[in-house]
Amino acid sequence: MDISGRRRFLHSATPALVFAAASTAPVKKPAPSKKEETEEEVTPTEDLMREHGLLKRVLLVYDEVHRRIGANVDFAPETVAAGARIIRAFIEEYHEELEERHLFPRFRSRHTLMDLVDVLGEQHRAGRRVTERILVLATGGLKGADDKKELAAALASFVRMYAPHEAREDTVLFPALRGLVSANEYDALGETFEDEEHRKFGQDGFEKMVDRVAGLEKTLDIYDLKQFTPR
């Protein structure tokens, strides 16, 4: 075949060759968007349990203030008030309301763990009363020894109730929820919780609350986790 003939052959064959190459080449999937990379799937019970983790960290703040009152060591009353405001806004007026609106009625309608649900609801109400008292005392300046003694008692009663309260929810109530609702209903609950959190606190509301609690821990010198390791 002369040179001009080869050129005519290649020119006529090129579309077919390109088509064949395109049909056999591996198809590349589009790169995930930044939102897809950063967005995480959080189930409703995971969401509630990580909020319990936030609560536990405030309980540690309460424990430390209680210890300092007993040891007659100074502390800033505003630290206690700030912790109580986090409890009120994120736990009582958000987390517990989710449980009361979306979890407790489902258990009651199916006559499941009703005694536990009743106790948990009663403890929610009791906790709100204690939080109110903590706020009154902490924002009042703790003017005398009696105020500090009453604050110490309020902090101790709150910690004593909520440690077993959240443990019972994590090990009994939340695991039972998965078998109580359909897969679609379970997923829908997760979306409802996420939407409510974003509505009340913004897209990164949980992370902001964690940062606020970390700030309280640093103020009280209990942020460094290593200090809790037994010697």
KOLLO-63292 format. One line per field, with one value per residue: residue number from 1; chain; x, y, z of N, C-alpha, C in turn. Coordinates in Angstrom, 3 decimals. Layout:
num <- [NUM ...];
cadena <- [A ...];
n_u <- [X ...];
n_v <- [Y ...];
n_w <- [Z ...];
ca_u <- [X ...];
ca_v <- [Y ...];
ca_w <- [Z ...];
c_u <- [X ...];
c_v <- [Y ...];
c_w <- [Z ...];
END
This chain:
num <- [1 2 3 4 5 6 7 8 9 10 11 12 13 14 15 16 17 18 19 20 21 22 23 24 25 26 27 28 29 30 31 32 33 34 35 36 37 38 39 40 41 42 43 44 45 46 47 48 49 50 51 52 53 54 55 56 57 58 59 60 61 62 63 64 65 66 67 68 69 70 71 72 73 74 75 76 77 78 79 80 81 82 83 84 85 86 87 88 89 90 91 92 93 94 95 96 97 98 99 100 101 102 103 104 105 106 107 108 109 110 111 112 113 114 115 116 117 118 119 120 121 122 123 124 125 126 127 128 129 130 131 132 133 134 135 136 137 138 139 140 141 142 143 144 145 146 147 148 149 150 151 152 153 154 155 156 157 158 159 160 161 162 163 164 165 166 167 168 169 170 171 172 173 174 175 176 177 178 179 180 181 182 183 184 185 186 187 188 189 190 191 192 193 194 195 196 197 198 199 200 201 202 203 204 205 206 207 208 209 210 211 212 213 214 215 216 217 218 219 220 221 222 223 224 225 226 227 228 229 230 231];
cadena <- [A A A A A A A A A A A A A A A A A A A A A A A A A A A A A A A A A A A A A A A A A A A A A A A A A A A A A A A A A A A A A A A A A A A A A A A A A A A A A A A A A A A A A A A A A A A A A A A A A A A A A A A A A A A A A A A A A A A A A A A A A A A A A A A A A A A A A A A A A A A A A A A A A A A A A A A A A A A A A A A A A A A A A A A A A A A A A A A A A A A A A A A A A A A A A A A A A A A A A A A A A A A A A A A A A A A A A A A A A A A A A A A A A A A A A A A];
n_u <- [0.861 0.664 1.849 -0.190 -2.396 -2.299 -2.848 -5.472 -6.721 -6.257 -7.600 -10.264 -10.629 -10.356 -12.722 -14.041 -12.069 -11.736 -14.292 -14.301 -12.224 -13.268 -15.451 -14.325 -12.702 -12.246 -14.924 -14.889 -15.918 -17.631 -15.900 -16.516 -18.517 -17.551 -19.334 -20.402 -18.161 -17.682 -20.040 -21.696 -23.243 -25.489 -27.124 -30.340 -30.111 -27.338 -26.929 -28.306 -26.787 -24.232 -24.794 -25.310 -22.693 -21.722 -23.253 -22.149 -19.633 -20.238 -21.201 -18.815 -17.642 -19.400 -18.850 -16.201 -16.479 -18.076 -16.224 -14.332 -15.760 -16.128 -13.458 -12.817 -11.758 -11.116 -13.301 -14.762 -17.960 -19.370 -18.534 -19.966 -22.550 -22.418 -22.117 -24.588 -26.295 -25.701 -26.616 -29.343 -30.082 -29.136 -29.472 -31.875 -33.832 -33.629 -32.375 -33.739 -36.345 -36.587 -36.554 -38.885 -40.878 -40.556 -39.568 -40.538 -43.440 -43.687 -42.844 -44.775 -47.149 -46.845 -46.809 -44.385 -41.606 -42.735 -42.742 -40.080 -39.916 -41.702 -40.308 -38.006 -39.101 -40.073 -37.658 -36.527 -38.109 -37.484 -34.756 -34.787 -35.796 -33.702 -31.632 -32.581 -32.354 -29.578 -28.745 -29.866 -28.449 -25.743 -25.635 -26.258 -24.079 -23.107 -23.067 -22.569 -21.485 -23.565 -24.906 -22.992 -22.903 -25.497 -25.404 -23.463 -24.843 -26.945 -25.558 -24.429 -26.735 -27.774 -25.774 -25.767 -28.284 -28.300 -26.182 -26.855 -29.267 -28.723 -27.166 -28.980 -30.696 -28.917 -28.270 -30.618 -33.128 -32.521 -31.327 -33.602 -35.302 -34.651 -35.761 -38.372 -39.446 -39.925 -37.442 -37.500 -38.853 -37.059 -34.817 -36.009 -36.410 -33.786 -33.209 -35.066 -34.108 -31.623 -32.396 -33.787 -31.754 -30.068 -31.810 -32.151 -29.540 -27.785 -25.662 -23.342 -23.921 -23.671 -20.886 -20.072 -21.146 -19.627 -17.135 -17.653 -18.016 -15.486 -14.032 -14.906 -13.859 -11.135 -10.903 -11.257 -9.093 -9.320 -9.206 -7.148 -6.889 -5.182 -4.774 -6.692 -5.940 -5.240 -2.546];
n_v <- [-1.199 2.188 5.415 7.397 5.740 4.451 6.601 7.228 4.897 4.986 7.338 6.689 4.621 5.668 6.742 4.333 3.041 4.797 4.640 1.951 1.961 3.700 2.237 0.106 1.159 1.743 3.069 6.083 7.038 9.959 12.275 12.375 14.946 17.753 17.999 15.425 14.033 14.975 14.631 12.607 9.504 9.277 7.412 7.530 6.625 6.651 9.370 10.335 9.070 10.161 12.687 12.157 11.722 14.328 15.342 13.808 14.953 17.482 16.677 15.887 18.369 19.414 17.592 18.294 20.923 20.423 18.956 20.958 22.758 21.214 20.940 23.499 25.094 27.649 28.647 29.725 30.991 31.456 29.470 27.228 28.160 28.462 25.804 24.797 26.233 25.103 22.517 23.090 24.250 22.435 19.807 19.575 21.188 20.347 17.663 15.988 16.689 15.637 12.922 12.787 13.522 11.845 9.281 8.196 8.187 6.192 3.871 3.748 3.455 0.929 -0.538 -1.135 -1.372 0.452 1.182 1.935 4.103 5.871 6.465 7.635 9.937 11.239 11.776 13.543 15.811 16.294 16.838 19.259 20.960 20.916 21.979 24.588 25.491 25.343 27.284 29.600 29.773 29.843 32.116 33.995 34.738 33.284 33.996 33.263 30.686 28.916 29.075 27.936 25.379 24.495 24.594 22.648 20.372 20.356 19.979 17.461 15.862 16.062 14.864 12.308 11.342 11.526 9.981 7.121 7.376 8.085 5.892 3.769 4.432 4.204 1.481 0.012 1.345 2.700 0.595 -1.023 0.443 0.073 -2.361 -1.750 -0.132 0.313 -0.075 2.111 4.002 4.267 5.386 7.769 9.000 9.587 11.585 13.488 14.170 15.264 17.446 18.977 19.581 21.161 23.256 24.440 24.930 25.401 24.360 23.135 22.659 20.743 20.351 22.908 23.029 21.039 22.282 24.412 23.090 21.960 24.282 24.969 22.809 23.301 25.688 24.767 23.146 20.412 19.335 17.866 14.611 12.659 12.989 11.568 8.971 6.088 5.881];
n_w <- [0.000 -0.952 0.292 0.159 0.023 2.516 4.199 3.433 4.399 7.215 7.828 7.223 9.039 11.565 13.103 13.808 15.272 17.381 18.549 19.321 21.200 23.097 23.964 25.258 27.207 30.742 32.677 34.308 37.489 38.597 40.672 44.185 45.582 47.642 49.725 49.829 50.652 53.221 54.580 56.935 57.698 60.216 62.566 64.255 66.949 67.315 67.117 69.398 71.378 71.107 71.891 74.535 75.271 75.251 77.380 79.478 79.677 80.654 83.108 84.269 84.611 86.519 88.580 89.193 90.128 92.343 93.841 94.342 95.907 98.216 98.980 99.544 97.503 95.161 92.460 89.382 89.498 87.128 85.435 86.246 85.749 82.967 82.182 83.043 81.375 78.920 79.407 79.712 77.168 75.143 76.063 77.720 76.383 73.807 73.156 75.090 74.488 71.928 72.575 74.102 72.275 70.050 70.714 73.261 72.906 70.921 72.216 74.211 72.710 71.760 73.994 75.290 77.408 79.191 81.941 82.301 80.512 81.768 84.144 83.091 81.885 84.160 85.414 83.601 84.069 86.741 86.506 85.135 87.051 88.900 87.350 87.028 89.645 90.000 88.183 89.323 91.750 90.858 89.240 91.058 92.485 94.652 97.511 100.138 102.506 102.780 100.338 98.638 99.698 99.148 96.358 95.858 96.720 94.848 92.425 92.921 93.135 90.582 88.985 90.133 89.372 86.537 85.532 85.820 84.432 81.687 81.077 81.237 79.165 76.987 77.017 77.133 76.290 73.774 72.160 71.940 70.371 67.683 66.943 67.106 65.190 61.628 58.984 57.240 58.806 60.872 59.556 58.756 61.218 61.917 60.011 60.805 63.362 62.668 61.071 62.975 64.792 63.180 62.652 65.163 66.111 64.030 61.227 62.225 64.895 67.024 67.132 67.881 70.458 71.711 71.628 73.341 75.786 76.061 76.484 79.075 80.479 80.161 81.573 84.155 84.410 83.676 81.214 79.984 79.134 80.087 82.796 84.139 84.161 86.050 88.373];
ca_u <- [0.000 1.482 1.646 -1.516 -3.384 -2.328 -3.509 -6.908 -7.176 -6.281 -8.646 -11.566 -10.717 -10.256 -13.952 -14.320 -11.080 -12.059 -15.478 -13.912 -11.428 -14.149 -16.351 -13.591 -12.015 -13.018 -15.682 -14.517 -17.013 -17.329 -15.381 -17.557 -18.482 -17.028 -20.408 -20.509 -16.990 -17.704 -21.303 -21.664 -24.528 -25.621 -28.427 -30.946 -29.568 -25.972 -27.059 -28.668 -25.713 -23.115 -25.253 -25.043 -21.278 -21.624 -23.794 -21.171 -18.544 -20.728 -21.242 -17.448 -17.489 -20.146 -18.084 -15.020 -16.921 -18.488 -14.994 -13.686 -16.534 -15.807 -12.072 -12.674 -10.893 -11.841 -13.743 -15.594 -19.371 -19.829 -18.259 -21.122 -23.700 -22.247 -22.440 -26.039 -26.958 -25.539 -27.571 -30.713 -30.327 -28.863 -29.971 -33.272 -34.743 -33.455 -32.196 -34.837 -37.589 -36.619 -36.956 -40.284 -41.789 -40.380 -39.262 -41.436 -44.772 -43.622 -42.797 -46.074 -48.177 -46.633 -46.796 -43.041 -40.756 -43.517 -42.281 -38.817 -40.227 -42.309 -39.250 -37.146 -39.815 -40.083 -36.314 -36.364 -38.750 -36.696 -33.503 -35.030 -35.918 -32.360 -30.894 -33.049 -31.764 -28.149 -28.602 -30.171 -27.338 -24.481 -25.707 -26.483 -22.802 -22.707 -22.666 -22.147 -21.183 -24.802 -25.159 -22.070 -23.327 -26.688 -24.978 -22.797 -25.886 -27.670 -24.681 -24.305 -27.984 -27.908 -24.843 -26.197 -29.441 -28.111 -25.253 -27.632 -30.327 -28.246 -26.683 -30.145 -31.160 -27.954 -28.177 -31.936 -34.136 -32.098 -31.253 -34.946 -35.978 -34.380 -36.699 -39.730 -39.895 -39.443 -36.180 -37.795 -39.184 -35.809 -34.040 -36.711 -36.123 -32.450 -33.306 -35.802 -33.190 -30.618 -33.048 -34.097 -30.488 -29.627 -32.735 -31.963 -28.158 -26.960 -25.141 -22.330 -24.340 -23.096 -19.455 -19.937 -21.401 -18.445 -16.092 -17.999 -17.727 -14.028 -13.581 -15.144 -12.879 -9.833 -10.972 -11.133 -7.897 -9.659 -9.308 -6.143 -7.450 -4.188 -4.816 -7.649 -5.362 -4.712 -1.079];
ca_v <- [0.000 3.393 6.345 8.012 4.702 4.247 7.756 7.084 3.813 5.477 8.351 6.018 3.704 6.390 6.760 3.010 2.759 5.629 4.067 0.707 2.296 4.293 1.232 -0.840 1.868 1.769 4.295 6.723 7.637 11.342 12.421 12.819 16.361 18.039 17.725 13.977 13.556 15.372 14.271 11.281 8.919 9.087 6.850 8.291 6.243 7.180 10.802 10.509 8.593 11.112 13.798 11.700 11.970 15.744 15.445 13.250 15.906 18.512 16.051 15.959 19.757 19.482 16.818 19.051 22.046 19.824 18.629 22.192 23.301 20.402 21.182 24.943 25.605 28.644 28.380 30.811 30.591 31.521 28.171 26.380 28.700 28.151 24.383 24.631 26.756 24.073 21.463 23.552 24.469 21.307 18.536 19.619 21.796 19.738 16.204 15.348 16.912 14.622 11.652 12.868 13.643 10.846 7.943 7.743 7.805 4.937 2.784 3.667 2.960 -0.503 -1.133 -1.676 -0.643 1.605 1.596 2.652 5.390 6.732 6.929 8.563 11.211 11.876 12.288 14.753 16.929 16.568 17.450 20.666 21.719 21.051 22.928 25.933 25.867 25.565 28.580 30.648 29.863 30.199 33.500 34.885 35.129 32.401 35.013 32.725 29.259 28.156 28.996 26.950 24.063 24.118 24.322 21.345 19.342 20.320 19.363 16.034 15.170 16.010 13.839 11.000 10.892 11.421 8.907 5.918 7.705 7.946 4.521 2.918 4.722 3.683 0.015 -0.631 2.032 2.945 -0.646 -1.557 1.245 -0.454 -3.430 -1.259 0.623 -0.196 0.514 3.440 4.893 4.487 6.348 9.054 9.590 10.174 12.830 14.439 14.638 16.123 18.698 19.752 20.098 22.265 24.370 25.101 25.281 25.593 23.154 22.500 22.957 19.805 20.641 24.141 22.693 20.317 23.289 25.171 22.251 21.870 25.520 24.863 21.847 23.974 26.658 24.021 22.282 18.987 19.001 16.860 13.300 11.810 13.145 10.623 7.627 5.669 5.748];
ca_w <- [0.000 -0.987 1.400 0.075 0.344 3.983 4.798 3.229 5.277 8.596 7.961 7.251 10.191 12.850 13.911 14.373 16.305 18.551 19.172 19.998 22.378 24.098 24.514 26.109 28.289 31.987 32.913 35.565 38.230 38.996 42.036 45.115 45.925 48.980 50.686 49.987 51.372 54.629 55.206 57.521 58.017 61.655 62.885 65.358 68.258 67.383 67.366 70.804 72.246 71.120 72.737 75.905 75.524 75.622 78.736 80.421 79.875 81.574 84.430 84.807 85.083 87.779 89.577 89.599 90.957 93.612 94.580 94.788 97.024 99.390 99.372 99.737 96.432 94.379 91.095 88.862 89.417 85.740 84.815 86.553 85.032 81.549 82.031 83.207 80.177 77.887 79.758 79.428 75.741 74.250 76.597 78.161 75.413 72.484 73.230 75.825 73.749 70.867 73.196 74.561 71.134 69.004 71.221 74.317 72.399 70.172 73.197 74.898 71.797 71.571 75.337 75.455 78.354 79.647 83.267 82.106 79.878 82.785 85.047 82.338 81.764 85.489 85.671 82.789 84.772 87.947 86.090 84.779 88.312 89.480 86.506 87.369 90.941 89.774 87.523 90.302 92.700 90.202 88.752 92.201 93.072 95.758 98.480 101.426 102.583 102.590 98.900 98.067 100.159 98.389 94.987 95.859 96.814 93.577 91.428 93.228 92.830 89.126 88.492 90.624 88.600 85.093 85.163 85.507 83.477 80.313 80.892 80.985 77.803 76.013 77.008 77.092 75.475 72.399 71.392 71.689 69.340 66.338 66.659 67.328 64.013 60.348 58.529 56.694 59.920 61.602 58.777 58.801 62.522 61.838 59.258 61.645 64.410 62.047 60.674 64.176 65.325 62.319 62.812 66.461 66.449 62.850 60.586 63.075 66.263 67.980 67.258 68.663 71.860 72.195 71.853 74.555 76.951 76.160 77.103 80.521 81.011 80.221 82.675 85.417 84.309 83.585 79.795 79.631 79.455 80.755 84.251 84.702 84.104 87.354 88.465];
c_u <- [0.891 1.077 0.268 -2.602 -3.483 -3.048 -5.016 -7.479 -7.310 -7.394 -10.028 -11.734 -10.781 -11.544 -14.251 -13.356 -11.371 -13.253 -15.144 -13.138 -12.303 -15.031 -15.651 -12.901 -12.869 -13.693 -15.319 -15.740 -16.659 -16.863 -16.478 -17.403 -17.934 -18.051 -20.520 -19.351 -17.103 -18.969 -21.240 -23.080 -24.577 -27.026 -29.031 -30.377 -28.114 -26.001 -27.351 -27.518 -24.517 -23.506 -25.138 -23.572 -21.024 -22.125 -22.789 -20.042 -18.981 -20.832 -19.859 -17.133 -18.193 -19.397 -16.904 -15.401 -17.367 -17.271 -14.352 -14.451 -16.197 -14.410 -11.782 -11.657 -11.722 -12.231 -14.615 -17.042 -19.910 -19.565 -19.431 -22.339 -23.619 -22.555 -23.934 -26.801 -26.822 -26.520 -28.984 -30.972 -30.205 -29.436 -31.468 -34.226 -34.575 -33.420 -33.376 -36.178 -37.709 -37.093 -38.448 -41.276 -41.737 -40.110 -40.316 -42.824 -44.754 -43.577 -44.147 -47.144 -48.045 -46.517 -45.463 -42.232 -41.457 -43.078 -40.989 -39.076 -40.836 -41.254 -38.349 -37.810 -39.859 -38.719 -35.990 -36.923 -37.966 -35.388 -33.665 -35.183 -34.540 -31.527 -31.295 -32.425 -30.271 -27.918 -28.850 -28.992 -26.070 -24.489 -25.951 -25.218 -22.319 -22.182 -22.204 -21.911 -22.429 -25.149 -24.270 -22.472 -24.552 -26.335 -24.317 -23.817 -26.656 -26.840 -24.586 -25.573 -28.193 -27.031 -25.311 -27.380 -29.081 -27.105 -26.002 -28.735 -29.847 -27.708 -27.841 -30.709 -30.237 -27.996 -29.518 -32.857 -33.706 -31.941 -32.629 -35.665 -35.811 -35.350 -38.150 -40.310 -39.337 -38.133 -36.407 -38.099 -37.941 -34.956 -34.678 -36.484 -34.752 -32.460 -34.032 -34.890 -32.170 -31.211 -33.327 -32.836 -30.010 -30.530 -32.455 -30.552 -27.261 -26.353 -24.142 -22.638 -23.716 -21.621 -19.213 -20.166 -20.219 -17.319 -16.381 -17.698 -16.216 -13.448 -13.781 -14.140 -11.501 -9.795 -10.744 -9.924 -8.240 -9.773 -8.357 -6.613 -6.483 -4.274 -5.772 -7.143 -4.828 -3.192 -0.690];
c_v <- [1.241 4.339 6.959 7.008 4.470 5.391 7.640 6.011 4.292 6.488 7.713 5.138 4.433 6.414 5.423 2.671 3.537 5.063 2.803 0.996 2.857 3.253 0.273 -0.156 1.869 3.110 4.852 7.329 9.067 11.398 12.903 14.291 16.529 17.719 16.228 13.414 13.829 14.926 12.848 10.817 8.645 8.574 7.625 7.915 6.681 8.668 11.063 10.122 9.534 12.372 13.435 11.898 13.412 15.961 14.937 14.229 17.073 17.941 16.044 17.364 19.915 18.750 17.623 20.235 21.539 19.502 19.888 22.835 22.541 20.647 22.649 25.542 26.539 28.113 29.558 30.348 30.589 30.204 27.218 26.856 28.374 26.684 24.130 25.159 25.782 22.928 21.879 23.608 23.187 19.986 18.637 20.122 21.249 18.206 15.513 15.558 15.961 13.284 11.669 12.928 12.432 9.423 7.454 7.374 6.494 3.746 2.625 3.070 1.463 -1.254 -1.837 -0.776 0.587 2.094 2.397 4.038 6.360 7.310 7.934 9.927 11.965 12.468 13.499 15.967 17.300 17.272 18.915 21.534 21.944 22.042 24.369 26.399 26.143 26.932 29.735 30.855 30.384 31.638 34.500 35.255 34.264 33.237 34.472 31.230 28.415 28.006 27.949 25.531 23.586 23.807 22.956 20.214 19.210 19.649 17.853 15.269 15.048 14.907 12.447 10.473 10.621 10.354 7.599 6.154 7.471 6.541 3.578 3.175 4.085 2.161 -0.696 0.056 2.157 1.646 -1.218 -0.804 0.624 -1.569 -3.016 -0.572 -0.028 0.490 1.925 4.448 5.242 5.528 7.736 9.765 10.261 11.501 13.902 15.025 15.609 17.474 19.585 20.355 21.290 23.485 25.155 25.642 25.531 24.282 22.401 22.760 22.044 20.118 21.911 23.874 21.944 21.303 24.102 24.372 22.104 23.127 25.520 23.913 22.501 24.996 25.982 23.090 20.792 18.548 17.874 15.485 12.433 11.885 12.166 9.178 7.241 5.492 4.335];
c_w <- [0.000 0.144 1.351 0.400 1.830 4.687 4.669 4.150 6.732 8.805 8.052 8.468 11.507 13.648 14.553 15.487 17.582 19.290 19.946 21.258 23.485 24.749 25.449 27.274 29.546 32.197 34.275 36.215 38.597 40.433 42.957 45.428 47.328 50.045 50.943 50.783 52.858 55.344 55.736 57.814 59.521 61.930 64.052 66.722 68.410 67.725 68.844 71.730 72.243 71.897 74.214 76.258 75.914 77.047 79.763 80.688 80.754 82.989 85.076 85.310 86.426 88.900 90.106 90.481 92.326 94.471 95.148 95.942 98.306 99.904 99.625 98.764 95.557 92.996 90.670 88.786 87.993 84.999 85.033 85.768 83.542 81.275 82.120 81.995 78.999 78.138 79.378 77.914 74.929 74.750 76.889 77.073 73.998 72.571 73.915 75.132 72.558 71.424 73.548 73.406 70.197 69.510 72.205 73.783 71.629 71.125 73.891 73.976 71.549 72.901 75.620 76.384 78.931 81.031 83.158 81.514 80.891 83.723 84.336 82.177 83.078 85.804 84.807 83.522 86.032 87.592 85.743 86.024 88.939 88.669 86.824 88.678 90.805 89.143 88.488 91.245 92.041 89.704 89.876 92.927 94.214 96.920 99.816 101.375 102.345 101.109 98.248 98.461 99.382 96.936 94.894 95.900 95.500 92.492 91.650 92.866 91.328 88.547 88.889 89.806 87.143 84.676 84.894 84.482 82.042 80.049 80.575 79.581 76.764 75.893 76.890 76.081 74.011 71.598 71.051 70.583 67.967 65.964 66.752 66.097 62.758 59.978 57.992 57.798 60.718 60.876 58.820 60.132 62.518 61.108 60.074 62.711 63.829 61.660 61.881 64.785 64.502 62.484 64.086 66.657 65.243 62.362 61.464 64.552 67.303 68.211 68.073 70.146 72.472 72.496 73.117 75.814 77.147 76.800 78.613 81.171 81.148 81.361 84.018 85.447 84.343 82.124 79.403 80.087 80.252 82.266 84.909 84.686 85.491 87.309 88.866];
END
